[in-house]
Each structure stands twice: as C-alpha cells, then as structure tokens.
Amino acid sequence: MDFLKVTFPVSGVTTWVFLPPLVGFTLAFFGVMGGVTGAFLLLPFQFSVLGYTTPGVSATNLLYNLFTIPPALWRYRRQGRFPRTLTLAMLLTLIPGMFAGYLLRISLLSSPGRFRYLVGLVLLYLSLRLLGDLRRQTRPRPAKGDTLSEGVFSLREIRLFFGGEVYRVPGPPLLLLSLLVGLVGGAYGIGGGAILSPFLVAVLRLPIYITAGGTLATTFVGSLAGVLFYSFGPGAGPQTRPDLLLAALLGLGGLIGGWFGARLQPRIPERLIKAGLFLATLLVALKYLLWHK
C-alpha cells in the first residue's frame, strides 16, 4: 500500500494521498454551514497528525481557504443570502490586522511550543461562545424564498432585513473585533471567519443563515492577503511559504465539500450546526492546552 503514499517536498510531510482531500471535504462540508471553512481545525490536523510545524503551515492553511470558499459563496449569493454591507465593514479593519498577525507569527510565535497555546486559546474562545449560544432558543429554518435585503450602512450601524425581521449591527464593536480577528487570524493561519461567525451569531444574535456568506467572503479576502504576506512579506522565505501541492489536495476536498455544505445548509436546523462546531472546537482546544506530547 506504499504506492498510495506521497511525500510533499516543501513541507516534508509523508501521508496517504487520499487523506488530505478527505479531511478537506469533511471540514468544509460541515464548516461552511456555520460560515467557516474548517481551517481552524485543519491547522491542528496538519500540526499534530502530519507533523507540519514550520510557519509555512499557516500559509498552507490560508491557501486551503482560497480553494474551498468560492463554490460555497456562489451558492449563498444565488440563494439571496449574502450580506454585502456587513462583509465590507468587516474587511475595513481585518486586512491591517492580518499583516500585524503575520509579523507576530514569524517573530514571537515562530516556536511550535508557543504557537500551540495560541491555537488552544482561540479554539477555547470559539467553543465557549458556541456553548452560550446553544442554550438560547434557535430560529426556525428559513422559509423557501426568504432572501436578505440591506438598508442603512455606516460606520455607526448596519441594518439587515431577513425573514420579516430587522437586524441592527453596531459598527464600532464590529470594526474593533475585525481588527483583533485579523491579528489572530494572520498569526494562526485562518481568514478570520472562525471567530467572526460565532461573534455575529452568539453576541449580535444574527441568524446563521445570513451571516455564513459574509464571514466566508471575509475569510476569502483575509486568506488571500495572508498568503501574500507569508509568501512575499518582510522576512518571507522557504519556511513561511505554503506547500502548494498539499494545499491543492486539501483544497480539492474542501471545494467539493463546501459546495455541498452550502447547498444543504437551509435544510439543517441551526442548533445542529452549532452543536457540531462546539464539540469539535472544544476537543481540539483541550488537546492543545492540556496535552503537550
């Protein structure tokens, strides 16, 4: 069975050729339903299972997002559930934060030991937010034909209309959080949606059915910026650049899984989507914070 194994020359990883696309498909299929790509769980897989621990693992994680997001985003736009104004507001401060996060990753967080704690804390934060939201009453699945419309857009407030309800998003906390998300995302190797999504749903109480497209679009742009920083930014080199072949195999599975996940999302109860994300993030967070072998 060794003929099914492949060694990636950039990262030095040796694994079964079918494993990366299988993992990418699984994470994307379930992740895009909640507005994330699964990259926040893909990084621990690369880090611990594949043994990929150099800064280039973050760039590879970001490149996986660029494969995974477009088909899911196309599905959300076609279904009339893509929040353009919300996406624009998040991007205003996320990109500068991504660059600062990249600089942090190649300096203070270049050691795998230090990096482990950042991963664990980010995932623990996500799991606690999701747990709090699970305890609240969730909304019913969207009715057939429900589409999103947008009203006021300013730095003070964004107004969204969906399912007969009005949702108001305060601008200042959203801009500040996007900046911090960019900082963590640039260092962690995620586009930011993995933190923005639970914030929008659990703190601002927006329906997951209208936030998913926005957080995925934000993740895509943030990931593109992150890949460029890791490839050509100050201090970039062989240790920081992505493994293109590994990212392509992961992304192939993610592309297919993301399309199917976005297509099925309106049929899945909101509580079930959140429960799956909560369990996955909590288990990985505890592993990184408490187990150091």
Helices and strands as residue ranges (DSSP letters): G 2-4, E 5-7, E 14-16, H 19-31, G 32-34, H 39-44, I 45-49, H 56-78, H 84-106, H 112-134, E 149-153, E 157-162, E 165-170, H 171-188, H 193-198, I 199-203, H 208-232, H 244-264, G 265-267, H 270-290
